[in-house]
Every structure is written in C-alpha cells, then in structure tokens.
Amino acid sequence: MKFNLMNKEMLIGKLKEIIKPYTTNLEAYENLNEDTDFINDLNINSANLVDIVLDIEQIFDVVIDNTDMERMLNVRTAVEIIEIKLAQK
C-alpha cells in the first residue's frame, strides 16, 4: 500500500496497530482519537515511545528526527508528522 495516499483515518488506524503492544490502558486505547496522549492516556513510557517512533519509521519508511520525536506526544501530532514526512518523499 502506498502510505502517501492514506487519509487521516487510515493513518490513525495504522498508528493504533503500532501502539497496541505498548499500551497498558486498554480503555483509552479502544477510545483512541486525535486528542489521545501517549503518556498520560495510554500509559506508554518514554522508552516505549522511542520504540513506537522506530516502528513508525520502519512501517512508513520515513526518518523522524529528534525534534519531531520530542513533539510526538499525542495522536494528532504523530499523524501530522507522518503526513509531512510522507509528503516529502
């Protein structure tokens, strides 16, 4: 599948698949939306956040620099960063 042709809902769906192994709050995971915070809502620790970024890089074939990684704290920002990276390909 060409990721640069994905719409926001598809991106969020893919992101949800990536996040699943790292979250301990299944209720927040089931209700995941653009405002969902990785750390506060999904109980994902900073080490796992790095794993998620690495998974995103591998699955979407993009490079996420440290500045973007530090901003990637919720679903909305993650989707925006992925969209920008895909558009740059």
Secondary structure, DSSP 8 states (H G I E B T S, - for coil): --GGG--HHHHHHHHHHHHGGG-S-HHHHHT--TT-BTTTTT---HHHHHHHHHHHHHHHT----HHHHHH--BHHHHHHHHHHHHHT-
